[in-house]
Amino acid sequence: MKKIGVLNSDISAVIADMGHQDWLAVGDAGTPVPKETSKIDLSVKSGLPHFIDVLDTVLIELEVQKIYLAEEIKTANPEILTEVKNRFSDRVIIEFISHEQLKQNLKRSKAFVRTGEMTPYANVILESGVVF
């Protein structure tokens, strides 16, 4: 039995399968997930699990070189924006795109991890880096 990191077998498998510049998305309960994108649904009830808790766990195992956030998070959810930024060093590029573009980009993601987060624009696309 795995004892640290991502215990969810579906998320763990996606992370293990990722190569350089692949995408994995983590987001709120209301995000529409394209049918061609695998959805890993962790939501239990409103607010559970929190977006940040799931992101923190994914970041234990995933090397990230770039993230994509909705431009709208800056004004609609600055608390989550601050929390997300605090998790990345200056070496990780942060790119802001429209929420509509972010939703379209989910088609390219290997998977979307749905949390129970109920705050607006609590979504991130993580672009994998390399560890060497």
Secondary structure as UniProt FT lines:
FT   HELIX           9..17
FT   TURN            20..21
FT   STRAND          23..27
FT   TURN            29..30
FT   TURN            35..36
FT   STRAND          38..41
FT   TURN            46..47
FT   HELIX           51..61
FT   STRAND          64..70
FT   TURN            71..72
FT   HELIX           73..76
FT   HELIX           78..85
FT   TURN            86..87
FT   TURN            90..91
FT   STRAND          93..97
FT   HELIX           99..105
FT   HELIX           106..108
FT   STRAND          111..114
FT   TURN            120..121
FT   STRAND          124..128
//
